[in-house]
Amino acid sequence: MCAHKHRYSHVMSILRLSTGTLEGSAAQATSESPSVTTTFGAVLLSTFFSLILYGLTGHQTYRYFRMYRSDKLFYQVLVLVIFIADTFHSAILMHICYYYLAANYLNPQAMMTSIWSVQVLGLSTGIVALLAQCFYVRRVYLVNRQYRPVVALVCTLMLVEFGFIISILVNSLGHSSFEALENHALDAVLFAVATAIDLILTGALVMILRQSRTRYRHTNMVLDTLALYAVIATALVTVITFPAFICVIALPGTFIYFAIALPATKVYSNSVLAFLNCRKSLAARATCLGSEPVAVGLRNRPEADRSASGASGTIAASSYVNVKLESTRTPLGEDK
């Protein structure tokens, strides 16, 4: 009888010791894990908003291929690549949220591990941003030689941006835990470079559009609208990336900067699609107000064609549009 009691007491001691060890390990893992509210909770909320914007990207892509079936092959390929890259970016966001908040919601150790979708997210974000920036810098390049220094500066910054994107990717692939990725210096510099590129391109595009103004009110209305689009698109991206840049420095132990920057990818893709899709609506609006047919295109004509068209009343356009007024116009002072 005493032997049985001794054996029972020994087993209970082992069980209590094991339970205490497990509870201690769980408590330690929980204390070492980052706060869900400021990490994956913030990413989840940002994913919700990003997916709303992705729906707008899908709509704009459908609208483009429906309205511009005969558009240049370059723009058709660009729209398709942007849509594919944005779709991949959205799929990565959903995988991150499912893995950390659903499949491993009772596994605190999983919160400390960086998986493949987290590691390649920066690359997918950078691809969309670079595609949009390439679209704008190409339009500036085709305008006039006086803008070549601006193009050279932007291209240099884009190469720097691409270098930081690759560096962040290599750094992420080389570590399997978030603790090894606490140095956010690369992210801070990347946000700064991307913001600088956007501001330079917007300034160049607005300047070009202002210099393209004519004495015809309806032509100026189209140019003013396009300039407004450029300012709004860059303002939205800057409003997102600048706070993210601040949060990288001020809140390095969280994913708040990460969550703030995610919708910027959708803004990049939607800004390009909005510029491409607005051509027919702007032409129809200007034609309705001015009683003359207007065509808004994206192709710049050579100087010879531009000078030859002066007698027929055709005015060349700006950096990334060609506004063609194909009949007699009413000058600004005579418009009723």
Steps between C-alpha positions, in 0.01 A plus 500: 500500500778737591679410181192591294468834683866573442470415131186718472671794667798462268278502188309807619826679567616427149168620356510824701859558392411438135195726518703775660767466233242518220328800654834671547595433138166629377527813715854558378395454137208736551718765663757473223238519225423846359167662578238381253325838508800695373628231264266264317188678619618814324589296191151344503326838501730623225426187298126571518553849360750379240257239369236769456747692284587179317135472401534845346813381317304208354220731390741747340680217318171364364396850396829560319486183290134564425547862387849493346520175306701665222744677732875467454644161591737663750212632710303178477798300625567758772141481630507120496833483687383753759182300558691172537751658740221658703313167512812324626544771763140451619542122514812541715312723744220246536750218555677697774176568684381138467828346611557712810143574610316182402725199443732588793281709728584270798869477416687801645830371364366536145465874560879517531567325167523677166343294220546528125202731442640756745843471342384569142239764587752782462596377155139488378437848640812637333410351161165680489656829610778475240252420222297810580811718523629363168173600336530859618871540434453368147242772432738767627782356286294525180413867539809708444875484542490769768350242736773243446691605819182441700462160336864414576454598866180297535652196327797516737269512800297212358816291474578586862144405593531168317830433677340552841207274402744220412699563819186471713404180318844342554498607864154348552584172328812467713310503830209290623401709802370854542755570772776495239310758292470771765740731317267706278761734355453352153122548519540861612734586213273319252197705608703820474625421148154396376346821635772710334438331163125559522541867589751564219281328240191688611681832486630424151161387369316802641764736360474339157123525502508864605746580222269327251214740568352675196262788443215253458295446815392142436854384432609662825216328684631159392855591600387633838305182567800283420723716720247458781509121452880504528495706819226291664672169416834613640337664801327173589822302474692761700230508769553125537878465465603798712320380817643154432847656486437668838370178656806305385713731711261560791345151536765249386364210707161497329348439157312830499732646235451180305121527521494868403709440188298208361220706337762709316546210258133518402520877462793461258314254278171692508670830416644361176171335406309822573730698268452246223123475544426871521582578136159440347307663782720813484464516123122464523477766770713749309307433178168550674609834645677629193288370208809366324619139496789432735731198513722431798787260432825381652725529198726798437543603140835604349584866465445499124148370534440742784596804294312381193181462697494864604316609183226244547440598861647197675688568821755261640475404858698442806714247671274203511201610292446625150205735485382531143228752419404412148286792395477875532536614860370795690782698662496552874361853486217414258363191672133529586 
